[in-house]
Amino acid sequence: MVAVVHAKPDSAAPQAVAAWLESLAGTYPREDVDLFRAAFDYVQERAGARAGADGEALVDRALGVAGIVAGLKLDPESIRAALLVVLPAAQAFDAEQVASRFGGGVAALVAGVARMESIRARSVGATPDERAAQSENLRKMLLAMVEDIRVVIVKLAERLAALRWLMSGDEAERRETAREVLDLYAPLANRLGVWQLKWELEDLSLRAIEPATYKQIAALLDERRLDRQRYIEDVVATLGRELEAVRIHADVSGRPKHIFSIWSKMRRKQAGIDSLYDIRAVRILVDDVKQCYAALGIVHHLWTPLPGEFDDYIAKPKANDYRSLHTAVIGPEGKPLEVQIRTREMHQHSEYGVAAHWRYKEGPGSRRDPAFEDRIAWLRQVLDWKDAIADTSDWLAAFRQSLFTDTIYVLTPQGKVVDLPAGATPVDFAYAVHTNLGHRCRGAKVDGQMVPLNTVLSNGQRIEVLTVREGGPSRDWLNPELGYVTSHRARAKVRQWFKAQLLDETVAHGRATVERELARAGASLLNLDVLAAKAGYGKPEELFAAVARDEVNLRQLQTAIKSAAAPAPPPQAAHAADGVVTRASRAAGSGSGILIVGVDRLMTGLARCCKPAPPDPIAGFVTRGKGITIHRASCANLARIRAREPERLIEADWGARRDEVFPVDIVVESGDRPGLLRDISEVFSREKINVTSVNTLTRQHLARMGFTIEVAGVEQLRRALALVREVPGVLAAGRR
């Protein structure tokens, strides 16, 4: 590991702090060092002797973070922010005051780090795959939340300082922090290419979580240290001579070993430490890319390369812009040896990553470098990429796609990350969590505050959806001008719900038509599955829908009924065989008092499709061999008859009122619950209304019930429907 150039002082004693600040004067202008001192004094004044949640004095934590950031050679603003980063924990952060004393950029950095602290990984009870997905989404959300990448680097430095402190602190808190670092922050350091922080974060986390494993690998490395050191010295000397002979000015050194990397490779390859190629490793630094490949040729000339162990990250850089040549060879004494070859500029980037591209400014008049600004913009884009993209074309495609990435990341109340398209609302969030949650959504809280359902969400917000027990979406959600729904998934779910309701109505209408034709044909007991098959449909519901849409006309339906009908036994025998007890309907003779204009003593019957009842406007239809069928004037079937055979229509009236009842079909929609049918039946019982048939269909906790009831007239029907609507859970009740 490359040593940190500006380590923090051993304590917060004035002399130690002064010496540390003075050491920065060799890198930063004097006016910046004076601002560092002012920032430290401000922290001492505001935080005092207070300690953080992990027990470390906040002043010491500030110095630790600032020392790491200075070691990465970030700009002066970042170091000032690192010194002030503990202020939110001390509840002493005044953004306006910090901006006026140390600059608006510093205040923004401190606020950004504090916001990152509010996002914590919650993976209790999660499977390894769920935990990995959750951590990846958290990393994406953290990166999407910040406008300045320096916020992430300062936060990484703060986590490293915390881990260093916890190595001698409480074991349970050390393990919890280390697990969060491995899940969230070490991968962030890798994505930014800040290897200095990545390796130490990983090594300290492994030491906290698997102390026995860490000590075992460290002991194995120590046991072979002298032999390995002698071996590396011989290799370095040999390479130095060979490179000098071809006039390549190179720095050759042994590459440091990181215990977490060794442990990961041992697990991945299920091999012992001796079989790993990079236990013995050297690094060659040269001036330019041409010399990289020349040095590679010399290495392969000296020793035999191992098959499949060569990686050219110069021609095909990693997604985080890591560039280097990696090769493994059979070195001296027949031992495997790894060699890394890169330019000095590549090495600078590999050690410091994004941090290598921030430099302190030489004063207010310093010129802006357009190439530098383009570089930073490019680095901002790669943060959304996966860690490894193998093919160059895929790499370029990912770059182009990343330019148009438009995603936000929000949290559930349990801390799970949900990704949504930019501009998403709480309704989009509800449907992203679960379809049924979206259907029942009636309100939302964002960060604990009630908001309208068309509120546009932002990164990092915590969303809580308020629901009703039963119900469905509003049609207003499909209106783009109202802005309730923006995601394609949520819009499709809403449309699907309404389509399902329409389908239920269509099926019910078709079922009534089929049942009427079955009754006319004397085949009410016919197996509906057989009938559907004869008509060319797989299920009865499909046949019902086709009949309602006129895809199957009455003639085709009658033909299918005749084909499916078997010789029917006498009605009494059939009832006896089935054990069904029947009850005669009091409406059996209904319609006998209907007056037909210009005709006397003509047999009449009520149409089953619309079931008219006084005082509904009615009309008659002359049925061959069956007298006149009475329809409601608004009946859809009557409208079709009028268009096809108007000559068979005849005027009709109810005539004088008689002591008789009429069958009427009604439909009740309600949230499904236990006891619902009983409560509705009690209403009919109190009103002395006879129920002759009931059909129920429940889908997605929404019940749709069809009743055939016998009423004396429309007034009694209206009163009954009003009482049914008052039953708890009933959403609508009306006549079919």
C-alpha positions, 0 to 999 in steps of 0.5 A: 500500500502506498503510504499516506503522505500526510498522516494525522497527528498522534493526538489533538494536542496543539503542538501535534496539530501545529506540526501536522498543519505545517507538514501540509505547507510543502504541498499546499499554499500558505493561505490554504494551510491557514484556512485548514488551521481556522477550520480545525479551530472552528471544530474545536470551538463547536464540538468541544470534548464531545465524542461520536456514537462509537466513542471516539472524540469528534476532534480526533475523528476530524483529524483522522479524516483530514489526514486521509484526505490530505494523503490522497492529495485532494484539493483544499476545499476537500481537506477543509470539509474533512476537518468539518465533517464531524459537525453534523454529528455534534449537532453544530452544523450551520450551513450558512455560517460554514459557507460564509467562513470557509466557502459554499463548496465546503458547506455543500461537501459537509452536507453531502457527507451528512446525507450519505450517513443517513442512508444505512444498509438494512439486510436483516433476514435477507438472503445472500443474493438479496443482500448483494442486490440491496447493497448494489442499489444502495451504492447506486443511490448514494452515487446518484444522490451526490453532485460532487464525487468528492463527497463520496471520497470524504465519506470513504475517508471517514469510514476508514478513520472509524474502522481504524478507531474501532479496531480497539473498540467494542467488538459487536460495533466493530463487526457491524461497521465492518460488514457495512463497509464490505457491503457498501463502502469498499465496493464504492472505493473500488468503483472510484478506483481509490485503491489506497482506501479500498485495500485498507477498508477491506483488510480492516473489515476482514480483520474485524469479521474473521479475526482468526482467518486474518491472523492465519493468512498474516502468519502464513505470509510472515513465515515465508517473508524472508524467503519471499523477500530474497526471491523478490530482490533477485527478480527486481535485480534481474529485471532492472539489468534487462530493462537498463540494457535496452535503455528503458528507464523503469522503477521495479519494486515488489508489489504489496500483499493485501490479506483480503485479496489473498483470502478472496482468491483462496475462496474463489479458487478453493486453493491454498496460499502457495498456489496463488500466483500473486503471492510473489509479485513485482511492479514495473513503472515506465515512462510511456505505453510503448515501453509497457509493451517492450517491458512485457516482451522482456518479461516473457523472454526471461520466463515462461508465461502461464496460459490464461493469466495475461490481462491487457487493461491498457487496450481494454481498461476497466470500467473505473479507468484502471489501466495496466498490464498483468501477466503471470510467469514461471519465475526463477526456481520454478515458482509462479510470479505475477508482474504488473506493468504500467506507466507512472501516470497509470500508477498515480491513477491506480492508487488514487483513482478519482482523487488523482484528478483533483488538484488544488488551485494555484490561486483565483487566477488559475486557468481552467483546463478543458481536458481536465473538466471533460475528464471529471465529467467522464468520471462522473458517468462511469459511477453507474457502470458495473465493475467489469465490462469485458468487451470494448464495444460493450464498454462504449455502449455502456458509456453511451447508455450511461449518458442517458441514465435517468433513475432515482433510488428511494427507500421503503420504511424497512430500508429496502432500496427501490429504483424508479424512473426520474419523475416517479410519484408515490403511486409509481413507488407503490406499484414497484413494491407490489401490485396490490399495494398500488391498487390499494394506495390512497395516500403517502408519506415522504420522510414522515410528511404527508404529501399528495400522490402526484408528488415527484420523488427525489433520491434518498427519500423514505416512502411510506404508502397509506392504503385501504383494506380493499379497493382499486385504482382511480381513473385519474391516475391514467390522466397524464396531465394530473401526473399521478403515474409516470412509470410504464409498469404502474400505468400498465398495472392500472390499465390491467385492473380496469380491463379485468373489471370490464372483462368481468362485466362482459363475462357476466353479460355473456353468461346471462345470454347463454343461460337464457338460451339453455333455458329455452332449449330445455338444457339448463343442466348442460355441462358448460365445459362441454358446451364451450368445447363444442363452440370452439373455446377452452373455458366457459368464461371464454365462451361467455365473453365471445357471446357478449362481444357478438363474436358468437351469434345466437344461431351459432350458440343454439347450434352448439347447445344442440350439439352438446345436449344429451337426451335429458331425463325427466325433470323430476328424475334429474332432481331426484338423482342430484338430490337437489331440493327446488322451490317454486318461484312466486314470480312464475306467472309474472307478466300475465297482466301485461297489456298488448296493444291491439291484441287480447288474451295473448300469452306473454313472458318476461325476457330473462336477459333484462328482467323488466319490472314495473314501471320500467318502459317495456316493449314486446317481441313476437316469438315464434311458437312462444307468444310475446317476450317482454323486454325493457325498452333499454335492453341491448338485445331489444335494440339488436332485434329492432335493427334486424326485425322491426316488424316483430316488435309490438307495443306493451304496457303493464296494465293494472297492478296485481299482487305479483312479483318480478325477477330482477338481476342486480350486481353488487361490488365489494371488498371481499371479507368473511360474512359479506354474503350473510350481511347482504342476505340479511338485508333482503330477508328484512325487506321480505325479498326472495333471492332465487339465485346467487353468483359470486366472483372474487379477484384480487380481493374484490368480490363481484356478486350477481343476485336474482331477486323477486320484487314487486316493482322498481321502488322496492328494488331501489330501497333494497339497493340503497340498504345494500350499499350501506353494508360495510365494504360494499363499493357499488350496487345496481341493477344489471 
